[in-house]
């Protein structure tokens, strides 16, 4: 496509040079010609060249001289052609009143000369003006009437305008298939004529139409043609096309390609301060990250889009933004906010649609109003006859109305008697039915009590079974993991007691002994908390406290481990208050920090931070360790003892994250993980900043 555009550009340059030379020759030729029809025809050739090179003021000078000579010679064909080009120039200057006036004069002359081609060219030009003024039906009729003649004569310039007129009219009338057909014909002619700027516009129009029709692959094809053709300095058009290509890929669920183009479009629109383009790109980016299940990024982009849309008063994008924000809050289970956004979405959408209907009705009334003067003339000319007819008709209608009233009175009294009889019958039925309903309700209440008792028995049975399972799991872990740690510690103590270890050997084994003791302590700590939660005796005692203090306390506990494994700690925490059980939050943070150390290698980094999101405190503990596979992520928070070995063969109970999940939920919070293998993991904990139940 780029090679074709280059060839067209070279062709246009050569054509421009040849046109300039031709203009000079014609001007010299005109100077030596006698004042006759030949001189008028030469002048017309110059006018055509000046019109096509857009030198309208100079063209008008030649038109005035030629028009005067044509009138002196009574040369109607020349006058018709000159008047036609005068109208074309007025249309280019958007002086539509003078344009239509001159088109009409020229058309009358062409009709007198029986020049079908001239009539067709004028119809096509009038069609263009009507479409530009928003009269699409009228413009369509004029352009269609010109097509046959122009196609038979193979007049490419005029056909190109006619096809474009028809495509524009069909597009505005939302007849998209017909619009696409004529835009494709326009594109073929523009390429053969070497119209570089028009080729770009038509490709853009085709891309937009296929985008509206949700035929995204075809839309991408035409948008790419635009990107290949435009100069890199055409930044506004480039930004619009990049965003729409990204949106098309997003609709095709090709998220990687979508992200590439949407990101480019957003950066470009920001750079050139194109607020409208930035708004569209922000909404599209928010939708992309919502699809990628990255709600925090999506929320930031959509919030910015909301502010910008309100500033620009862009109702279309604001409707889209409200819908996306409703979806975002639904995903995050914030249904109260989701309802508010959804309500705003529907209210604004209904408001816009109502205004559009009112505008459409106003236009319809405006069209009909042009007929009123004619109707008034007819009424005035026949007023006496009509008045007499109206008086006679009124008398007849009055008599007929009286008869109808008498008949309706008779029907009314008959219906009233029938209604009394039916009412008595219905009252008797109601009383009998009421007794039956009362008896049935008593039976239903007794059945409900029996069902409630049965459900209570089933719940007690299930609770006993669950407790039994907890006991089995507890003994299994104690007999395996806790026994191993205690046995190792006992072995060290026995060797020391028997004198089998020297002081240096004992000092060398102290770190390992300390590690076993810590493991046993953490294991017992987790087991007790887990078993307590499973026995349903764990209760949250919330209070308001600074979460940064918890971070500082728990970081001291892992200093020795991080130094031993050469792990860097980045503490980006801030002073912020949460409303939760402090001891439970300490357990959560300690488990997450221990896990981060466990799965980090030498040289890795653990990052701790917190900020406010949706009015709640969001804690994140991330690491650049080995990461977690997708399969293992699905098992992390389930009620089982899933565990893996650490980077230094550290063991675990598999209960840490299960405890964390239960403790977080007891405090009305949420916990989740985002992780990629060989890149690292980040655990998020969201906790309330105030009492979520509304209490004090």
N, C-alpha and C positions, 0 to 999 in steps of 0.2 A: 504493500500500500504506500509506503514512504517513497519508493522509487517512482511510482505512478504520479504522486504529488509533485516530485522534483521535476519530472518530465513536463507536467502541466505548467509548472512555474516557468520553466525555460520557454515553453511554447507561448505563454502569456507575454513574456518579455519581448520575444521576437515579434509577436503580433502588435504590441504597443509601439515598437519602433516603426513597423511597416505602416501603422495607422497614422503616425505623426508625419511620415513622408507623404502619404496619400493626401492628408489634409492640406499640406503646403501646396501640392500640385493642383488640387481642386480650387484653392483660393486664388492661385495665379490664373488658372483657367477661367474662373468666374470674372476676374477683373477685365478680361478682353472680350467677353461675350456680349452680344446685343441684348437689349431688354425684351426678351421673348420667353416662350415656355421653356426653351432649352436652359436659359439662365435660371429659371425657377427650379428645374430639375437638378441642376448642378448645386444650387443652394440647398436643396433638400438633402443631397448626399452629404454636404458639410454638416447640416443640422444633425443628421443621423450619427455621424462620427463624433460630434461634440457631445451628443446625448450619451453614447456608449462610453465615452471617456469621462463622463460626469461633469463636464464643463458647461453647466446649465445656464449661467449668466451670458456667456458668449453665444450659446445656442439661441437664447432669446433675442439677441441683437439681430442675428441672421433671420430669425422668424419674423420680426417686425418688418424688415426690408422686403423679404420674400412675400409676405402677406399683402403688402401694399402693391407690389408688382402684379401678383396673381389677381387681385381685385380689379386693377386697371385693365388686365387682359381678359377678365371674366373666365379665368382658368379654374373651373370647379374642382377638377381632380387635384390640382396643386393646392387649392385652398383647403380641401378635405384633409390632405396629408399633413399640411402645415399645422392646421388646427388640432389634429391628432397628437402631434409631437408637443404642441403647446400644453395640451391637457396632460400628457405624460410627465412633463416637467413640473407642472402644478402639483400632480400627485406625489412626485418625489419630494417636494417641499411640504407635503401634508396640507396643502391648501385645497381641500376636497371640494369645496363649493365651486371654485373656478374650474377645477378639474372636470367635475360632472357637467358643468355648463358647456365647456369646450368639447367634451366627448359627445354631448347631445347634438351640438351644431355639426360636428364632423360626421356623426352617424346619419343625420338627415341628408347630408350631401352624398354619402356613400349609397344610401338607399335610392336617391334620385339617379345615381350613376349605375345602379344595379351591381355594385362592387361587393360581392359576398365575402371576399377576404377582408376588406376594410371593415365591414360590419362585424365579422368574427373577432378581429383584433380589438375593436372598441368594446364589444361585449365582454371579452376576457379582461380588459383593463377596468371596466366598471365593476366586474365581479371582484377584482382585487380590492377596490376601494370599499365596496360593501362589506367584505370580509374584515377589512381593517377597522371599519366602524362598528363591527359586531353584528351586522345583519347577515348571518351565515346562510339562512335559507335563500335569501335574495341573491347573495353572491354566488351561491352554488348554481342557481338557475342560469345566471349570465355566463359563468365559466363553462358549464356543460353545453350551452348552446353554441359555444365557439369551438369546441374540441374537434368535431367532425371535419370542419373546413380546414383547420390548422393541421390535422393529421394527414389529410389528403395532399396538402401542399408541402408537407414535411418542413414546416417552418419551426426549426428547433428552438430558437430564442423565445418565440411566442408560446410554443408548446410547453417549454420549461416553466414559464410564468403560469400558464393555465393549470398544469399538473400541480404546481406548488399551491396555487389558489384552492384547488379542489381538496388537496390533502389537508391544508390548514382548516378549511370549513368543516370537513368531516371530523377532524380532530376535535374542534371546538364543540361539535354536535355529539361527541363521544361515539361516533361510528368508526371505531378504531381499525377494523379490518379494511374498510375502504380507504381510510387515511394512509395506512401502510402501503396499499397497492399503488396509490398515486405518488407517495414519497419515493418509492423504489423507481418508478418511471422518471421522476424528477432527477434522482441521483444518476441514472444512466445518461440522461441528456447533459447534466452538469459536467460529468466526466468527459464526455465527447467534446464539450465546448470549452473545457479547461477552466471552469469557474471554481477557483481554489477555495475562497471563503464560503461560497454556497455549499460546496461538497461537505465541508466540516459541519455546517449548520444542519444539513439534511441527515447526515450520519447521527448527529446528536438527537434530532427529532425522532428518527427511527428507534434509537436506543431508548428514548423516553417512552415511546408507545409500547414497545415490547416489555418494558419495565412495568408499565401500568397493567398490561395484560398478563403479567406474571410469567412471561416466557423468558426466563432469566438468561438462558444460554444465548439466545439470539440478542438480547439486550447487551450482554457482555461483548459479543462480536462487534456490534456497531459502536459501542463506547470505546473499545480498543482501537477502532479505525480513527476515532477522534483523537485519542492520545498519540497515535503515530503521526497524525497530520499537523497538529497544532504546534506553534512555537512555544518553547518552555517559558517565555515571558507572559503567555496567556494564562495567568495563574488562576483567575476566578473560574474560568471554564474547566481548567484542569482539576481544580479542587472539587468542583461539582461532579465531574465524571469519575474521579477516583473514589469518591464516597459512594456513588451509585453502583460502581462495579463491586465494591466491598459489600454493599447491601445485597446485591444479587447473589454473590457467593454465599452470604449468610443465609439467604432464603433457600439456597441449594444445599445447606448444611455442610458446606466446605469451609470449616472454621479457620483453617490455616491461611488459605487464600484471602478470606474475608478480613482477617486481622491485618494482613499486609497492606491491602488497599485502604481499609478504613483508617489505619494509623497514618498512612501517607496523606490521606485527605484531611484528617484532623490537624496534622502538623502544618500543612500548607495553608489551610484556612486561618489558623491562628497567626501564622507568620505575616500574612497580608491583611490581617485585621478584617477579614470578611465575616462579620457576625452571623449573617444568615447561614452561610456555608458551615461555620463552626457549630452552630446550633444543630443542624441536620447531622453532622458528623458525631457530635456528642450523644445524641439520641441513639444513633446507629451503634456507636461504641458501647453504650450502656446495654443495649440489647445483646451485643456479642458477648460481653463478659457475663451477662445473665445466663446465656446459653452455656458458657464455659463453667458455670457454677462458681463464680468468683464474686459473691455478692458485695464485698467491701469495695472493690474497685468500681463495680457497676453503680453502687450507691453514690460514690463521689462524682462520677461522670453525669449521672441523671440529676443530681442536685444542682450541678452547674448549669445543665441544660434547662432546668425549671426556671432558674433565675434569669437566664438569657432570653428564654421564650417570653417571659412576662415583660421584660424590658422592651423587646422588639414587638410585643403584642401579636406574635405569630400564633394564631389560634390552632392552625392545623398541626404544627409541631407540638404545641402545648397539649392537645388531645392525645397525641401519640405518647408524650412524656408521662402524662397522668396514668395511661394504661400500663406502661412499663413499670412505673413505681408501684402500682397496685400488685403487679405480678411479682416484683421483687420482695415486697413485704409479705406476700402470701408464701413465697419460698422460705422466708425466714420465720414463718409461723406468727408473724405480727399481724393478726387478722383485723385488729381494730384500725390500724393505720391503713391496711389494704382496703378496707371498706371505705375509708375517707377518700382515698385516691380514686377508687372506682366510681364513687359518687360524683366527684369532680369531673371525671372523664365523661360520664353520661350526661351531666348537666351542660357542660360546655359543648359537647357534640350535638345535643338537642337544640341548644341555643343557635349554633351555626346553621344547622339544617333548617330551623324555623326561619331564620333571616334569609336564607337562600330561597326558600319557598315564597316568602313575601316579595323578594326582588323579582322572582319569576312572574308572580301574579301582577306586580306593578308594570312589568314590561308588556304583559298580555293586555292589560287595561290600556296602556299607552297605544298599542297597536289598534285596539278597537276604537279608541277615541277619534282616530282619523276619519271614521265612517260617520260620526255623529252629525257633522254639518250637513251632509247629503240627506240624512234621514230628516233633519229639521226642515230642510227645504221642501221635502215631499209633504210633511205634515202641514206646513204653512199654506201650501197651494191647495190643499184639500180640507182645510180646517172646518168649513161650514158643513160639508157632507159628513165628515167624521163626527162632529158634535151631535148632529141629528141622529146618526146611527147609534151613538153612545147612549143618548136619552132613551130610545126605544129599547135598547138592549138592557138598560138598567131596570126598566119597568118589568120586563119579562123575568129577569133574574129575581126581582123582589117577590113576585107571585110564586115562583118556583121555590124560593127559600121558605115562604110561609107554609106551603104544603109539606116541605121536608121537616120543618119544626114540629108540626102536628103529628107526623108519623113517628118522629123520634120520641116525643112525649109518651105515646102509647107503648113503644118498645121499652122505654125506661121503667114505667110502672110495672110492666110484666116481668122484667128482669129483677126488680126489687122484691116482688113476691117470691120469685123462684130462689133468690138469694137467702131470704129468711128461712125457707124450708130446708135448703142445703145446709145452712149454718147450724140449725137445730140437730140435724143428722150428724154433722161433723163433731159437735160437742159431745154427743153420746159416744161416738167412736173414740174420741180423745180420752174420756174418762176411763173407758175399758182398757185402752192401751196403756194408760198411765199405771194402772194396777199391775199389769203384766210386766212392765219395765221395772217397777219397784221390786217385784219378786225375783226377776232375773238378776238385778243388781246385787241383791243379797247373796244369791248363789255365787256370783262372780267374786264378791268380796271374800267369801269363805275359801274359794279356790285359790285366790291370791295369797291368803294367809298360809295355806298348805304349801304352796309353791315357795314362799319365802322361807318357811321352815326347812323344806327340802334343800334349798340353795345354801342355807346356813350349815346344814349337816355336810353337804358336799364341800363347802369352803373349809370346814374344820378338818375333814378328811384329807383334802389337798394340802392344807397347812402342815399337818402331821407328816405327810409324805415328803414335803419340801424340807422340813426340819431334819428328817431322817437322811435325806440326800446330802444336806449340809454336813451332818455328822460324819457320813461316810467319806465325803471329800476331805473334810478336815483331818480325819485320822489318816487318810491316804497320804496327804501332804506332810503331815507331822512325821509319819513313819518313814518317809523317804527323804525329803529335803532337809527338814529340821534335824533328823537323826544324823545325816551326813555331816552337817556343820558342827553339831555337838560332839560327835565321835572324833572329828578332826581335832577339836579343842582339847578333848580328854586325852587324845594320843600325845599331844605336845606336853600336857601336864604330867602324864605318866613318865615320859622320857626324862623330864626335868626332875621328877621325884626320884627316879632310879639312878640319877647321876649319869645317864647315858649321853647327855648333852653338855658340852663345855659352855662357858659363859659367852664366848664369841659366837658359837653356833646358835645359842639361844637368842642373842641379840640380832643375829642375822634372820632368824625365823619370826621375830616379833611382828614385823609388818604383815606377814601372812596370817599369823595368829589373830592380829587385830582385824584383818579383813574378814576372816571367818566369823569372828565375834559380831562384827557389824552386820554381816549377812544374816546371821542367826537372829540378831535383834530386829532388823528390818522385816525379816520373814515373820517373826512372831508378832510384830507390830501390825503388819498387813493382815495376818490370819485373824487376829483378835477383832480388828475393825470390820473385816469382811464377814466373819461369823456373826458378829453383833448385828450388822445390817441385815443379814439373811434371817436372823431370828426375829426381825421386825421390832427391835427394841431401841434402835438408833433414832434419836430425835435431834433436829436442828435447833440451836439456841442462838438466833441471829443477833448481831449488834453492829454498830457502825465503827469501823476501824480502818486504818491506813494500810493499804495492801503493800506499799513499798517497804514497810517495816517487816512484813513476812518474808519478802525477797531477801532482805539483808540478813535476817536470822538464818534462813535456810542455805544461803550461799556459803556461810561459815562452815556448815556441816560437810560440804563437798570440796572444800579447799584442798585437803590432802589428796583426794582422788584426782582432782583436775591437775594438780602439780605432778603427780605420779605419771599421768597419761599425757602430760604436755598439752593440755587443752586450755584455750583462751576463753575467758568469760567477758562478754560485753553486756554490762548492766545499763540499759537505757530506760529503766523504770522511772516513773514519775510519782509524785505524792498524789494519791487519789483515794477516796473513801468508797468502800463497798458495804452493803448491808447483808451480812452472812454470818455463819458460825465460824469464828476465827480458827478454832482448833481444826475444823474440817478443811478449811482453806489451806492451813499449814500442811495437813496430810496430802492434799492434792498437789501443792507446789513441790513438796519433798519428793513425792513419787515421780513427778514429771522431770525434775532436775536429775534424780538418780538414773532414770531411763536415758536421758540425754547423754550423761557421762558414760553410761554403759555401752552405748552404740556409737560413740565418737572414737576416732583414731587419733594418733599423735599429730598435732598441728591443726586439728579441727577447732571450730569456734561454737560456743553456745551463746545465744542472744536472748536477752530477757527484756520485754517491754510491755507497756500497757497504755491504752488510750480510751476515750469515750466514743461509743458507737450506738446510735439509736437510743441515747439516754441511759446506756448501761456501760459497765466497765468491761473492757475486752482485754484479757491477759493473753500474751503469746510467749511460748518458750520454744525457740527454734534451735536447730543444730545443723552443722554441715557434715553429719556422719554418714553412715552407710545407707540410710533411708529405709523405707518399708515397701514391700511389693504390694500390688493391688489386691492380691489374694489375702495377704496377711492383714491388710487394713480392714477388710470386711469382718475379721474375727476379733479385732482388738478389744472392743467394748462389750463383747458378748459375755454372758454369765458362764464362763468356763475358765479353765486354768491354762490358756494358751500362752506360751513363752518361747523365747529364742535365746541363744547364747550370745553374750556381748563380745566386743572386739578383743578383749583379754580373757575370754572364756568365762565371763561372769555369768552366774546362774540367777534365775528368778523364780518366783512362785507362779507367775502368770495371773496374779490377782490384783496387782497394783492399779492397772487401768480400769478394771471392773469396779474396784473400790472408788476410784476417782469419779467415774460416771455416776455411781449411786449417790456419792456425797454432793456432787454438783447439782444433781436433780433435786436432792433434798433441800437445796438452797435456791430453788427456782431458776437454775441456770442451764447452760448448754455447754457441751464439750465436743470438739471434733478435731480431726487431723488432716493436714495437707502434706503429702510426702511424695518424693520421687527417688527411686533407687539410685545409689551412688552420688546423689546430690545433697540429700538431707531431709529433715522432717521439721514441721512446725505444729505444735499442739496449741489449740485455742480454747480458752475458758471464758465464757460470758456470764457475768454475775450482776445482780441488780444493785443500783445505788441507793434505792429507797425500798421501803416495805412494799412488795408487790401485791399484798392482800389488802392494802389500804389502811392497815392498823397503825397504831402509834409505836 
